[in-house]
Amino acid sequence: MTSKIDLWLVAVAVIATAMVVVAATCAPLADTGKILGILLSGIPLLLLLWYPLSNTQYTLDKHSLMVRSGLFRWNIPLSAIKSVTPSRDMASAPALSLDRLLIRYSQDGQAKSILISPLDQTLFMQRLDTLRSQTSPAEN
């Protein structure tokens, strides 16, 4: 399941891309050092913006919730999930929308949480509830 993406986030990525392209094309052609500098600093910035936009996703299977965003991965056992609640928290998270779900879970005896923004929260919650109910008590 992919992440819901807020329009403002796409606008930031598009504007940043346009700024790098304009800066690189407006630099004097004789000043290749300036063009190279713009490209060497701009391309990594664009990758940091666009890569999570293109691959943030959430996968549920019968054992875990796998969250992927950019270079980061989380694997949360379904049995470790304590609660799932709607949230508008603006904290940094593998969520591309402010329409989020706060997932509280335990890992290695510590309370943890993660914010995600599935495209269809209702479907995500239904799948999660179904999978968690199919987990045997011995697995919880």
Accessible surface in RSA format (square Angstrom, percent):
REM  Atomic radii and reference values for relative SASA: ProtOr
REM  Chains: A
REM  Algorithm: Lee & Richards
REM  Probe-radius: 1.40
REM  Slices: 20
REM RES _ NUM      All-atoms   Total-Side   Main-Chain    Non-polar    All polar
REM                ABS   REL    ABS   REL    ABS   REL    ABS   REL    ABS   REL
RES MET A   1    53.52  27.7  14.56   9.6  38.97  92.8  27.98  23.8  25.54  33.8
RES THR A   2    78.87  56.1  76.54  77.6   2.33   5.6  64.97  87.3  13.90  21.0
RES SER A   3     6.54   5.5   0.88   1.2   5.66  13.0   0.88   1.9   5.66   7.9
RES LYS A   4    69.72  34.0  69.72  42.8   0.00   0.0  37.35  33.6  32.36  34.5
RES ILE A   5    70.83  40.3  45.91  34.2  24.92  60.1  45.91  33.1  24.92  67.6
RES ASP A   6    27.12  19.0  23.55  23.4   3.56   8.4   8.80  20.7  18.32  18.3
RES LEU A   7   147.24  82.0 138.39  99.0   8.85  22.3 140.49  98.7   6.75  18.2
RES TRP A   8   133.00  53.4 125.01  60.5   7.99  18.8 129.29  68.9   3.71   6.0
RES LEU A   9    35.34  19.7  35.19  25.2   0.15   0.4  35.19  24.7   0.15   0.4
RES VAL A  10    48.73  32.1  48.73  44.1   0.00   0.0  48.73  42.3   0.00   0.0
RES ALA A  11    42.52  39.1  36.00  55.6   6.52  14.8  42.52  59.9   0.00   0.0
RES VAL A  12    70.94  46.7  68.02  61.6   2.93   7.0  69.95  60.8   1.00   2.7
RES ALA A  13     0.72   0.7   0.72   1.1   0.00   0.0   0.72   1.0   0.00   0.0
RES VAL A  14    76.78  50.5  75.63  68.5   1.15   2.8  76.08  66.1   0.70   1.9
RES ILE A  15   103.51  58.9 102.37  76.3   1.14   2.7 103.51  74.5   0.00   0.0
RES ALA A  16    14.69  13.5  11.94  18.4   2.75   6.3  14.41  20.3   0.29   0.8
RES THR A  17    39.99  28.4  39.99  40.5   0.00   0.0  39.99  53.7   0.00   0.0
RES ALA A  18    48.64  44.7  42.13  65.0   6.51  14.8  48.33  68.1   0.31   0.8
RES MET A  19   126.80  65.7 119.03  78.8   7.77  18.5 105.81  90.0  20.99  27.8
RES VAL A  20    17.23  11.3  15.37  13.9   1.86   4.5  17.23  15.0   0.00   0.0
RES VAL A  21    79.71  52.5  76.94  69.7   2.77   6.7  79.71  69.3   0.00   0.0
RES VAL A  22    86.58  57.0  86.19  78.0   0.39   0.9  86.58  75.2   0.00   0.0
RES ALA A  23    41.64  38.3  31.05  47.9  10.59  24.1  39.25  55.3   2.39   6.3
RES ALA A  24    13.96  12.8   9.15  14.1   4.81  10.9   9.27  13.0   4.69  12.4
RES THR A  25    99.45  70.7  70.32  71.3  29.13  69.4  66.54  89.4  32.91  49.7
RES CYS A  26    94.43  71.4  64.50  71.9  29.94  70.4  31.62  80.1  62.81  67.7
RES ALA A  27     8.95   8.2   0.51   0.8   8.43  19.2   5.67   8.0   3.27   8.7
RES PRO A  28    77.40  56.4  66.49  60.6  10.91  39.7  77.40  63.9   0.00   0.0
RES LEU A  29   154.21  85.9 138.88  99.4  15.33  38.5 138.91  97.6  15.30  41.2
RES ALA A  30   103.23  94.9  64.39  99.4  38.84  88.4  76.43 107.6  26.80  71.0
RES ASP A  31    55.07  38.6  50.42  50.2   4.65  11.0  16.82  39.6  38.25  38.1
RES THR A  32    96.15  68.4  93.18  94.5   2.97   7.1  63.09  84.7  33.06  50.0
RES GLY A  33    51.86  64.0   0.00   N/A  51.86  64.0  37.87 103.9  13.99  31.3
RES LYS A  34   106.76  52.1  95.81  58.8  10.95  26.1  58.18  52.4  48.58  51.7
RES ILE A  35    35.17  20.0  35.17  26.2   0.00   0.0  35.17  25.3   0.00   0.0
RES LEU A  36   103.03  57.4 102.04  73.0   0.98   2.5 103.03  72.4   0.00   0.0
RES GLY A  37    36.85  45.4   0.00   N/A  36.85  45.4  32.02  87.9   4.83  10.8
RES ILE A  38    37.83  21.5  34.01  25.3   3.82   9.2  36.69  26.4   1.15   3.1
RES LEU A  39    63.96  35.6  63.86  45.7   0.09   0.2  63.95  44.9   0.01   0.0
RES LEU A  40   120.75  67.2 109.71  78.5  11.03  27.7 110.98  77.9   9.76  26.3
RES SER A  41    77.54  65.5  60.91  81.3  16.62  38.3  51.88 110.5  25.66  35.9
RES GLY A  42     4.63   5.7   0.00   N/A   4.63   5.7   4.63  12.7   0.00   0.0
RES ILE A  43    88.02  50.1  87.95  65.5   0.07   0.2  88.02  63.4   0.00   0.0
RES PRO A  44    65.25  47.6  62.99  57.4   2.26   8.2  64.81  53.5   0.44   2.7
RES LEU A  45    84.56  47.1  81.92  58.6   2.64   6.6  83.72  58.8   0.84   2.3
RES LEU A  46    27.33  15.2  26.77  19.2   0.56   1.4  27.25  19.1   0.08   0.2
RES LEU A  47   112.15  62.5 110.93  79.4   1.23   3.1 111.52  78.3   0.64   1.7
RES LEU A  48   135.27  75.3 122.68  87.8  12.60  31.7 124.58  87.5  10.70  28.8
RES LEU A  49    41.89  23.3  36.55  26.1   5.34  13.4  38.16  26.8   3.73  10.0
RES TRP A  50    92.69  37.2  92.19  44.6   0.49   1.2  90.51  48.3   2.18   3.5
RES TYR A  51    87.47  40.8  84.14  47.9   3.33   8.7  62.65  47.1  24.81  30.6
RES PRO A  52    32.95  24.0  32.95  30.0   0.00   0.0  32.95  27.2   0.00   0.0
RES LEU A  53    22.91  12.8  10.38   7.4  12.53  31.5  10.38   7.3  12.53  33.7
RES SER A  54    90.12  76.2  50.12  66.9  40.00  92.2  49.99 106.5  40.13  56.2
RES ASN A  55    11.84   8.2   7.57   7.3   4.26  10.3  11.84  28.5   0.00   0.0
RES THR A  56     5.75   4.1   0.03   0.0   5.73  13.6   0.03   0.0   5.73   8.7
RES GLN A  57    56.24  31.5  55.84  40.8   0.40   1.0   6.49  13.8  49.76  37.7
RES TYR A  58     1.84   0.9   0.00   0.0   1.84   4.8   0.00   0.0   1.84   2.3
RES THR A  59    62.82  44.7  60.94  61.8   1.88   4.5  44.50  59.8  18.33  27.7
RES LEU A  60    33.19  18.5   7.04   5.0  26.14  65.7   7.04   4.9  26.14  70.3
RES ASP A  61    56.15  39.3  50.38  50.1   5.77  13.7  32.94  77.5  23.20  23.1
RES LYS A  62   139.43  68.0 130.46  80.0   8.97  21.4  73.79  66.4  65.64  69.9
RES HIS A  63   103.08  56.3  93.51  65.0   9.57  24.5  73.38  75.6  29.71  34.6
RES SER A  64    11.22   9.5  11.22  15.0   0.00   0.0   6.22  13.3   5.00   7.0
RES LEU A  65     0.00   0.0   0.00   0.0   0.00   0.0   0.00   0.0   0.00   0.0
RES MET A  66    65.55  33.9  64.23  42.5   1.32   3.1  29.04  24.7  36.50  48.4
RES VAL A  67     1.30   0.9   0.00   0.0   1.30   3.1   0.10   0.1   1.20   3.3
RES ARG A  68    84.96  35.7  84.96  43.3   0.00   0.0  17.75  24.3  67.21  40.7
RES SER A  69    11.82  10.0  10.68  14.2   1.15   2.6   2.25   4.8   9.57  13.4
RES GLY A  70     4.12   5.1   0.00   N/A   4.12   5.1   4.12  11.3   0.00   0.0
RES LEU A  71   148.76  82.8 123.32  88.2  25.43  63.9 124.36  87.3  24.40  65.6
RES PHE A  72   136.91  68.5 134.73  83.4   2.18   5.7 136.91  83.0   0.00   0.0
RES ARG A  73   134.35  56.4 105.84  54.0  28.51  67.9  61.25  83.7  73.10  44.3
RES TRP A  74    80.97  32.5  73.12  35.4   7.84  18.4  53.09  28.3  27.88  45.2
RES ASN A  75    94.95  65.5  79.41  76.7  15.54  37.4  27.85  67.0  67.10  64.9
RES ILE A  76     2.00   1.1   1.80   1.3   0.20   0.5   2.00   1.4   0.00   0.0
RES PRO A  77    60.13  43.8  60.13  54.8   0.00   0.0  60.13  49.6   0.00   0.0
RES LEU A  78     2.48   1.4   2.12   1.5   0.35   0.9   2.25   1.6   0.23   0.6
RES SER A  79    41.41  35.0  24.12  32.2  17.29  39.8   5.69  12.1  35.72  50.0
RES ALA A  80    13.00  12.0   9.20  14.2   3.80   8.6  13.00  18.3   0.00   0.0
RES ILE A  81     2.72   1.5   0.00   0.0   2.72   6.5   0.00   0.0   2.72   7.4
RES LYS A  82   133.62  65.2 104.75  64.3  28.87  68.7  69.24  62.3  64.38  68.6
RES SER A  83    38.50  32.5  32.63  43.5   5.87  13.5  34.59  73.6   3.91   5.5
RES VAL A  84    25.87  17.0   4.11   3.7  21.76  52.4   4.11   3.6  21.76  59.0
RES THR A  85    60.51  43.0  60.29  61.1   0.22   0.5  53.30  71.6   7.21  10.9
RES PRO A  86   112.58  82.0  94.33  86.0  18.24  66.3  94.60  78.1  17.98 111.8
RES SER A  87    21.20  17.9   9.77  13.0  11.43  26.3  11.96  25.5   9.24  12.9
RES ARG A  88   161.28  67.7 146.48  74.7  14.80  35.2  71.14  97.2  90.14  54.6
RES ASP A  89    71.27  49.9  58.82  58.5  12.45  29.4  20.05  47.2  51.21  51.1
RES MET A  90   148.81  77.1 122.94  81.4  25.87  61.6  85.92  73.0  62.90  83.3
RES ALA A  91    49.59  45.6  35.97  55.5  13.62  31.0  48.01  67.6   1.58   4.2
RES SER A  92   121.36 102.5  82.15 109.6  39.20  90.3  54.97 117.0  66.39  93.0
RES ALA A  93    30.12  27.7   2.96   4.6  27.16  61.8  11.50  16.2  18.62  49.3
RES PRO A  94     9.76   7.1   6.10   5.6   3.65  13.3   9.19   7.6   0.57   3.5
RES ALA A  95     6.71   6.2   0.00   0.0   6.71  15.3   0.00   0.0   6.71  17.8
RES LEU A  96    16.07   9.0  14.25  10.2   1.82   4.6  16.07  11.3   0.00   0.0
RES SER A  97     1.84   1.6   0.29   0.4   1.55   3.6   1.08   2.3   0.76   1.1
RES LEU A  98    33.80  18.8  33.77  24.2   0.04   0.1  33.77  23.7   0.04   0.1
RES ASP A  99    47.99  33.6  47.61  47.4   0.38   0.9   6.57  15.5  41.42  41.3
RES ARG A 100    15.90   6.7  15.31   7.8   0.59   1.4   0.00   0.0  15.90   9.6
RES LEU A 101     4.74   2.6   4.74   3.4   0.00   0.0   4.74   3.3   0.00   0.0
RES LEU A 102    29.09  16.2  29.09  20.8   0.00   0.0  29.09  20.4   0.00   0.0
RES ILE A 103     0.00   0.0   0.00   0.0   0.00   0.0   0.00   0.0   0.00   0.0
RES ARG A 104   122.66  51.5 122.66  62.5   0.00   0.0  33.81  46.2  88.86  53.9
RES TYR A 105    13.45   6.3  11.21   6.4   2.24   5.8   1.69   1.3  11.75  14.5
RES SER A 106    38.09  32.2  33.24  44.4   4.85  11.2  19.39  41.3  18.70  26.2
RES GLN A 107    70.38  39.4  65.19  47.6   5.20  12.4  17.58  37.4  52.80  40.0
RES ASP A 108   140.46  98.4  97.60  97.1  42.86 101.3  41.57  97.8  98.89  98.6
RES GLY A 109    83.17 102.6   0.00   N/A  83.17 102.6  39.97 109.7  43.21  96.8
RES GLN A 110   112.31  62.8 108.65  79.4   3.66   8.7  31.38  66.8  80.93  61.4
RES ALA A 111   100.68  92.6  68.57 105.8  32.11  73.0  69.99  98.6  30.69  81.3
RES LYS A 112    82.41  40.2  70.62  43.3  11.78  28.1  33.24  29.9  49.17  52.4
RES SER A 113    60.02  50.7  33.70  45.0  26.32  60.6   2.37   5.0  57.66  80.8
RES ILE A 114    11.54   6.6   5.72   4.3   5.82  14.0  11.54   8.3   0.00   0.0
RES LEU A 115    12.01   6.7  10.52   7.5   1.49   3.8  10.52   7.4   1.49   4.0
RES ILE A 116     0.00   0.0   0.00   0.0   0.00   0.0   0.00   0.0   0.00   0.0
RES SER A 117     0.00   0.0   0.00   0.0   0.00   0.0   0.00   0.0   0.00   0.0
RES PRO A 118     0.26   0.2   0.00   0.0   0.26   0.9   0.00   0.0   0.26   1.6
RES LEU A 119   114.87  64.0  97.11  69.5  17.76  44.6  97.11  68.2  17.76  47.8
RES ASP A 120    65.86  46.1  61.61  61.3   4.25  10.1  23.37  55.0  42.49  42.4
RES GLN A 121    37.49  21.0  33.08  24.2   4.41  10.5  18.37  39.1  19.13  14.5
RES THR A 122    91.77  65.3  85.76  86.9   6.01  14.3  55.21  74.2  36.55  55.3
RES LEU A 123    64.01  35.6  63.08  45.1   0.93   2.3  63.54  44.6   0.46   1.2
RES PHE A 124     1.12   0.6   1.12   0.7   0.00   0.0   1.12   0.7   0.00   0.0
RES MET A 125    52.89  27.4  52.89  35.0   0.00   0.0  52.85  44.9   0.04   0.1
RES GLN A 126   104.72  58.6  99.80  72.9   4.92  11.7  40.40  86.0  64.32  48.8
RES ARG A 127   114.00  47.9 110.89  56.5   3.11   7.4  33.67  46.0  80.33  48.7
RES LEU A 128     0.67   0.4   0.67   0.5   0.00   0.0   0.67   0.5   0.00   0.0
RES ASP A 129    80.31  56.3  75.01  74.7   5.30  12.5  28.88  68.0  51.43  51.3
RES THR A 130    70.35  50.0  65.60  66.5   4.75  11.3  44.82  60.2  25.53  38.6
RES LEU A 131    32.49  18.1  31.45  22.5   1.04   2.6  31.45  22.1   1.04   2.8
RES ARG A 132    80.79  33.9  72.58  37.0   8.22  19.6  17.38  23.8  63.41  38.4
RES SER A 133    91.90  77.7  53.39  71.3  38.52  88.7  51.37 109.4  40.53  56.8
RES GLN A 134   125.36  70.1  91.39  66.8  33.97  80.9  43.70  93.0  81.66  61.9
RES THR A 135    19.04  13.5   6.76   6.9  12.28  29.3  10.65  14.3   8.39  12.7
RES SER A 136    47.29  40.0  41.65  55.6   5.64  13.0  40.84  87.0   6.45   9.0
RES PRO A 137   119.47  87.1 104.93  95.6  14.54  52.9 107.39  88.7  12.08  75.1
RES ALA A 138   102.42  94.2  59.66  92.1  42.76  97.3  72.87 102.6  29.56  78.3
RES GLU A 139    87.75  50.4  66.62  50.4  21.13  50.3  40.26  77.9  47.49  38.8
RES ASN A 140   113.08  78.0  63.10  61.0  49.97 120.3  38.63  93.0  74.45  72.0
END  Absolute sums over single chains surface
CHAIN  1 A     8615.2       7205.7       1409.5       5751.9       2863.3
END  Absolute sums over all chains
TOTAL          8615.2       7205.7       1409.5       5751.9       2863.3
